Amino acid sequence: MKISVTQWEGFRNLKPRRLQWAEGLHLLLGPNGSGKTNILEALHVLTGWGSLKGERTSDLRSWSDPGRGTFLSAGFEGEEALDVRVGIGARIVAKKGGSSIRSSQLRPLVPSLIFLPNDLSLVEGSPATRRRLVDRLCALLFPVYALRLHEYGKALRQRNAALRQGRNLAATARVMAPLAAWVWACRLTATDLLRNGLESAGMLLPRGVTVELKRGSKGLEDLHLDFWESLEACQGQERGMGACPVGPHRDDLLIRYGQKEVARCFSRGYRRRVAIALLISSGWAVERKMRRKPILLLDEVMAELDLEGRERLIEVLLSTGWQVFAATAEACTPEWPGKIWSVEGGRVDAA
């Protein structure tokens, strides 16, 4: 898919504007605070996601006139043509054509993936950060994934509350077991696709970088049995810590080079390459599984990359054939092989 036209009004600091976008690579160039990230966020919302920082919906409204209406619209082309309109008030309301559509229905139609400056934590951060990468990919690949994951989280909270109150745990286990097995199955499929996708971003990395899902369990082949036996084996630990130690909430994505963790053996620049390669691998997974080209949103993706790293990244991006929106505060070296847009004070113009 690709975005052909966008229009926004009353969104953060962006000036009302209708813009037409071509295929290929787009560079949003401007100083810090000019509105580059806000443009990426507007595109993020138009493709079925929310705030980049998990802020309240009301925080997406105009900074200078918060009482003003906030509206976004986009035309998409590619595997199919569709128009999306988004109104932002107490919540985000999206419409496809003239009919309301849920975010979970919109995301698979116009799949997008985003890279933010703090995504280096994919490599060196906590397991929760890496789970979010897998969960976002699963939310695109499996439309009901977000709902099932939410149901699992709700059952987990009920179990932890029952633990603290000394109540019977059998009912929560019966609810959690099938949900845990289903989430694990989705995550294993997504991880297999990520592993294969790393080959498409191979020129960014040395050979030998691998990913593997480490489940929060004993790791038995039968996922349903794995949950039950792991839970039984950890009964004493569970009561001692007052929280369930088994399940998808304990998963991690292991990123290794040979037998070593990438975070321990790669320089900061190469760790950033790995994080970018994982995003591109996610795009590869989307294209293979969904038969739709993803849209990439990249914020300060060139930062901390040397000239060779930048050259290789641009070569990989060009080879994908995807539509890419990249934001940077500094002139791009090497020369950007696509459209360049100047962003200043919330206004966007062709450079």
N, C-alpha and C positions, 0 to 999 in steps of 0.2 A: 504494500500500500504506500501511497504518498499523499502528503498534504498539498493541495493545489491552491487553496486560498484560505485566509483567516481574517477574522475581524474581531476586535475587542473594544469594550467600552467600560470604564470604571473598574479596571483590574489593576490593583496595586498602583505603581507609579506610571503605567503605560498610557501614552496619549492615544485617544481613539484613532484607529487606523485600520484600513483594509489593505492586505498585502497578498500578492500572488507569489507562489513559490514554485520553482522548477524542480525537476528531478536532480539527484546528485547531492553534492556537498555544499552546505551553507555555513559561512563563518560569521558569527555575531561579534563585532569588534567594538570595544568601548571601555572607558575607565570603570573602576569599581563603583558600584552604586548607580550606574547608568540605566539599568533595567534589563541587562542581558539574561540574568537568571530568571527574571520575571517572565520573559518571553518563553523560555524553556518550560516554566511552570504553567503558563497558559496552554501550551501544547500538551503538557502532561495531563492537565484537567480535561482537555478536549478528547483525549484518547482513553478516558475512563478512570483516571486516577485522581487523587486528592492533592492536598498541599505537600510540597516537597519536604517540609520540616515537621509534618504532623500537626500543624497549627489549626486553630479553629477556622471553620469555613468563613466566618465574618472577617478574619484577618486578610482574606484575599481581596477584599473590596478596596476601592480607591483610597489611597493614603490622604490625599488632600480634601476629599469630599466623601467621607464614609457613608453618608446617607444616600449617595447616588446609586442608581441601579447598576448591577454588574452583569454583563452579558458577553458571551464568547460564541463564536460560530466558526465552522470550518467546512470546507468541501474536500472530500477525499476521492482519489482515483487510484486505479490499479486493478486488483483482483475483482473489485466491484466499485461502483460509484455511489457515494452516499453523502448526505449533508447532516451535520451534527450541530445542534444549538444547545448551549448551556446557560442556565440562569443561576446566579449565586445569591442566595439570601440566607435564611436560617440553615439551609442545606443546599447541596448541589443538585440541580434537576437537569437531566440531559434528555434531549429529544433527537430521535433519528427520523428524519422527514418531519412529520407532524405528530408522531406518537412518542410518548414517554418510553424511556428505555433505562434499565438498570445498568450500573457500572459494570457488573459482572457479564452483562450481555454485550456491552460496547467494547470492552477490552479485546476480545478475540477478533472483532471485526477490523479494528485499527491498532494492531499490536505495537506498543512502543516500549523501549527500554532506555533507562536513564543512568548516566554516570555523574556522580557529584564529587567535589573535591575530597570529601572525607571517606570516599569509598576505598581508600588505601587500607582501611580497617577490615576490608574483606580478607586480607592476608594476615594482618597482624593483630586484629581485634578479637573480640569474644566470639564464641560459637553462635550466639544469638544473631550477630551481624551476618554470618554466613548462612544461617537458616533463612534469614530474610531474602537473600539472593535466590535461594532454591524456592522459597514460598512464592516470590513474585513470578518466577518462571512457571511454577505449577499453576498459579492463578490464571496465566495466559493459556497454558496447554489444556487445563481441565476446568471448564467453566464453573463447576460447583465446588471447586477446591476451597475457596475462601470461606464458603459457608460451612463446609465440613470441618475445616480447621477451627473455625469459631465455635462450633458445637463441641469439638474435642476440648478446647480451652475452657469452655463453660463447665463441662463434666470434671475437668481437672481441678478447677477451683472448688467445686462441690466436694470432691474427694478430700482435698486439703483441709477444707472446713470441717468435714466429718472426722478427720484425723485429730484435729485440735480439740474437738468436742467429745472424742471418745465414742463416736457412733459407729454403727455397722458400715463396712466398706463394700459389701458385696454388690449392692445396687450400682454404685458408681463404676465398679470394675466392669460390670456387664455392659454399661453404656460406652465406656472408654475403649474396650477391646476391639470391636469392629471398626470404630473410627480411627484408632491408632493404626490398625492393619491397612486401612484404605489410604491414610496419609503416607505411610511408609511406602506403599506400592507406587504412589504418584512421585514421591521424592526419589525413589530408586530409578524410575524411568527418566526423570528429569536429569539425574546425575549421569546416567548412561549417555544421554544426549549431550550434556556438557562435555563429558570426556571425549566423545567423538568430535565435538565442535572445536575443541582446542587445536585440532589439526588444521582447521581453517584459519586460525590466528597464529599458526606455527612460526611465521617469520618474526613475530614479536618476541618469541621465547626460545631458549635452548631446548633441544629435544630431551624428553624425560620428565616434563612436568605433568603430573597426574592429579585427578580429583577422585575422591571416594567418599560415599556417605557412611559415616560412623553412627549407627543407630544407638539410641539410648536404651539398650537391651542386651541380651546374651548373643544376639545375632543369628538366631536359628533361621533356616530357610523358610519354614512355614511362619508367615508373619503373625497370624492370629495366635498360634501356639507360642510363638516367641514372646508375645506380650504377657500371656498368662504365666508361663514358666519364669520369666524374668521378674514378674511382680511377686510371685510366690517366693522366689529366691531372695528377694530384698525386703521381706516383711519386717524383719528386725530393724534394718537400716531406715525403712520408711517411718516406723513409729518413733525411732530415735530422733530423726531430723524433723518430723512433723510435716513432711512434704513428700509427694510421690517421686521416687528417683528413676522411674521407668516410663518411657514413652517418647513420642516425637519431640516433646519440649526439651529433651536432653540430647537431641541429635547434634552432630557437627559435620561440616564438610571438610575433610582432610585434604590439604593442598600440599603436595610433596614434589621434591626433585630427587629422583632416586628413592632412597630410604629416609631422606631428611625433610623436615618441614621447611617450606619455602621461606617462612618468616625468619628462620634461623640461619639460612645460608645465602640468601640473596641480598644485594644492596637495595637501598631505598628506591632507586630508579627502576631496578628490575622488579621489585615488589609491585610498583605501580604498573609496570607492563603486565604483570600477572593479573592484577585487578581488571585492567582494560580488556585483556584477553578473555577473561571470564564473561564480561559483558558481551563481547562479540560472539563468544561461544553460545551464549543464551540466544542471541539473534539467529545464529545458525540453527539451533534447536527449534525455534519458532518457525523458521522458514521450512524446515524439513517436516515437522509434525503438522503444521497448520496450513501449509501451502500458501502462505502470505509473507511478503517481504516486510520485515519490521522497520519501524522508524526509530533512529537513534538520536537521543538527546544527550549531549556531552557538555559538561560545565568544567572549564579549565582543564580539559583533558591533556593538554600539552605540558602542563606544569610538571617540573621535576624530570622531564624526559630530555635526554641529550639529543643532539642533532640526528644521530643515527636512529634513535628511538622514535623521533618525530617522523622521519622519512619512512620508516617501516610502518608506523601507524597509518599514515596517509595512504601508503600503498595498499594496506589491508582494507581500509575503508573504501577505496576506489574499487577494489576487486569484488566487494560484496554486491555492488549494484543497488544498495539501499539508499534511502534518503537520510541525510545526516544533518543535524543542526548542532554546531559546536560554538561555544562561547569562550572568549578569551579577552583578557585586558591588555595583552601585548601583541604587537605585530607578529604574524606567523612566519616562522622560519623552519623549514623551507617554504617557498611560495605556495599559497593555498590554491589547489586546482579546482576551484569552484567559485560560486557566488560569494561576495563579501558584502556585509551589511554594516553600516555605521550606526551605533546606538549611543545616544546622548540625551540625558534628562528624560528618559522614557519615550523618546522619539526614535523611530527606525527609518533609515533611508538607505538606498543602494549606494555603496561606496564608489 
